[in-house]
């Protein structure tokens, strides 16, 4: 009986050990090295005494090189979109899971309002290098749009779609082109040229969600992730 209890205790502790191994790291020489840009790490990361300077955004010509640290959103306040529009960028993770022990997402931010404050709201669509994506936001508490469990609760991880690229192995390169569009009463996310999800604004805008889909657009990275962002653009639909 004592042996069975001991084994059960070890098994129960195992997931906690895995989580501990994936605690957010700090990036040497971190901070925002892109004129006009700003950022904010997640409140849960700040509660662990992590700082914005523990992640790094570096501009390289028209491209960006991001290395995290804590999960973070980056934006330039001058980048605003209203009405019907599409924000697009390509994300290349040259070393899949190079800084973590499981896939972490990166993607497009839209609808940013009161960014950097306690009442901020924004939506993001992000892809994982294992073929899944997540549509999630802050209003200011976190809310998830896609990935419903059978009991109606939201799945924390991503939702699979065949259009999303999968890395061949840990350490391989994987690229995702992500586009988030607002058109009429709908918001959609396309990855690698295929719409992976379309949602009514009623699922995205409202109490505890976005104030509006009009606002600042930017980019979002999960913790312990590194990728290069190219072709970051916005066009009116």
N, C-alpha and C positions, 0 to 999 in steps of 0.2 A: 504494500500500500504506500509506504514512504517513497519507494522508487518511482511508482506511478505518479505521485504528486510532484516529485522533483522533475520528472520528464515533462509533465504538463506545464510546470512553471517555466521551464526553459523554452518550450514552444511558444507560450504566451508572451515571453519577453522578446522573442526574435523580431517581430515587426518593429518594436520600439528601437532596437539596435539599428535596424536598417534606416529608420527615420533619422536617428542621431547621426549616422554617417553622411546624411545629405543635408546637414545644417548649412545655412547660407554662409559662404566664404566671404572674404574681403579681397578686393582687387587692388593690387599694388598700383600706385599712381592714378587712383580712381578719381572720379569727378566728371564734370561736363566740359569737354574740350570742343565745343561747337558754339560759335558766337550766336547769341540770341535764343539759345535753347534753354529749357528748364526741365525739371523732373521732380518726381516724388516717389519714394519707396513705399511699399504697402505698410499700413498701420501695424500689422502683425510683426513685420520686420523691425520697424522702429521700436516696438515694445521690447525687442531683444537687444536694444542698444546699438543696432546697426544704423548706418548713416548713408545719405545719398552718395557720399564720396567713397563708399565701399563698392559701388558699381561704376562702370566707366562708359561714357559715350564720347567717341572721337570721330570728327568729321574728316573725310578723306576725299577732297574734291567735291563731287556731288553725292558721294556715298557716306555711309556711317558704319563704324565698327563698334559694336556693343559687346561688353563683357560684364556679366553680373556674377557675383554678389547677390544682394537682396533683390527680390522681384521689384520691378520699377516701370513706371511710365515716363516717356520723354516727349516733349512737345516744344514747338516754337509758338508763342502767343500770336504771332502774325499769321499763322496758318489757320484760317477759319473757313468753314463751309456752311452754307445755308441752303434750304430748299432741297432740290434733287441734285445729288452729286455722287461721285465715286472716288474713293481714295485707294490707291494701289501702291504696292511695293513688293520687291522680291527679297527673300531672306535666304541666305546661304549659310548653313551650319557646316563648316568644312570638316569639323571633327565631332561627329555625332556623339553625344553624351560624354564629351571630353572632360567636362567639369562636374559631372553628376553621375549617379548610379541608376537613373531611369530617365525617360524622355521628359523634357520640359518645353513649354510652348513659347512662341513669339508671334507677334502679329500687329494689326492695325487698330488704332484708337480713333473713335469718332465721338461727336457730341460732347466734347469736353466743356464743362462749365464750372466756374469757381475752382479751377485746378490749383492744387497746392494748398488748399484750405481744408478745414474740417467738414465742409459741406459740399465737397467736390462731387461731380458725377461725370461718368464717361462709360462708353461701351467699347469692348474690343472683341475682335475675332482673331484667334490665334491657332496656328497649326503645330502639331508635334511631328517629329521625324519618324514616328512609328505608324503614320497613316491616319491619325485622328485629328479632330479640331474641337475648339471650345468657343462658345459665344457667351460672354460673361461681362458683368459691369459692376460699377460702384455707384451707389445713390444716396448717401455715401457708404452704407454697408454693402457688402458684396452680394450680388444676385446672379444666378445662372439662368440662361435662357434655353439652351439646348441640352439634350441628354436626360430624358425623363425615365426614372426607374418605374418598375411595375406598380409600386405603391403610390406613385405620383410625386415622390421626392426627386430632387435633382442629383444626378451623378456628378461627383466632383471632377472626375477625369474627362477625357475627350470622347467624342463620338466618331466612329469610323466612317470613312468614305473612300471609295476606290480611286478617286481623283487625287487624293493627297499622297505625295511621294513618301516612300519608305526608305530609310537608310539601309544599305545592304548589310551593315554590321556596325557595331560600336567602333567609332573612329573613322567611318566612311563619311563622304560628303553627301549632303542632302539639301535640295533647294525647293522652296515653296513660293509661288507668286500668289499673293493674297490681295483681294479687292473687296472692300466693303461699300455697298451702294445703298443710298436712300432714294426711293422713288415712290411718290404718292404716299400711301399709307403703309408701305412695306420697307423692311430693311433686309438686305440679303448679303451673304458672304460667298464669294467665289474663290476657289483655290485651284490654281493651275488651269484656269479657263473654264472650270465647271462650277456652277452654283451648287454649293453643298447644303445650303439652308436658306430659307426665306421665312421671315417672321413678321406678323402684324406689329405696327407701332404700339398697339395696346399692350403687347408683351414686353415692351422695352421702355416706354415713356409712362410715367405716372408716379404715384406716391412710393417712395423707397427705390425708385429706378431713375432713369434719366429725366432731367427737367425738360429737355427737348433734344431732337437730333441735330439741331443747329449748334454749332460751337467749334471749338478747336479740335484739330485732328493731329495725330502723332503716332508713336509706336510703343509697343508694350513687350516686355520680356519677363519670363519667369526667372526664378533664382538659379544661380549656378549654370549659366548658359552663355554661349558665345556665338555670334553670327555677324555677317556683313549685310547691310541693307542697301539695296540699289533701286533706282527708278522710283523713288518716293514722290508721288505726284497726286494731285487732285484735279478732277475735271467735272464740269457741270453736266448733268444728264439732260 
